[in-house]
Amino acid sequence: MKVKTIAVRSTNKISKKIRIMRYMASMLNILREEGQS
């Protein structure tokens, strides 16, 4: 039981990091596109 909660917590942290990374990447892409045009 304890192991499961720890695993879920770690996966939530990882998914949050991935979400932040994707958000940052999309923002950078938008800025890059605006700079080119």
N, C-alpha and C positions, 0 to 999 in steps of 0.2 A: 504493500500500500504506500509506504513512505517513498519507496523507489519510484513508483509511478508518478507521484506528485512532483518529485524532483525532476524527472524526465520531462514532464509537461511544462514545468516552469522554464527549464532550459530551452525547450523548443519554442516557447513563447518569446523568450528573449532573442533567440536567433531570428525568428520570423519578424520581430520588431526591427532588428538591425537590418534585415534584408529590405524591409519596407522603407526604412529611412534611406538606405543606399539607393534604392530605385527612385525615390522621390528626388534625392540630390542629383542623380544622373539625369532625370527628366528635366529638372530645372537648368542644369548645365547645357543640355541639348537645346532648350528654348533660347537661352542666352546666346549660344553659338549661332543659332539660326538667325536671330535678330541682328547679330553683329555682321553676318555675311550679307544680308539683304540691304 
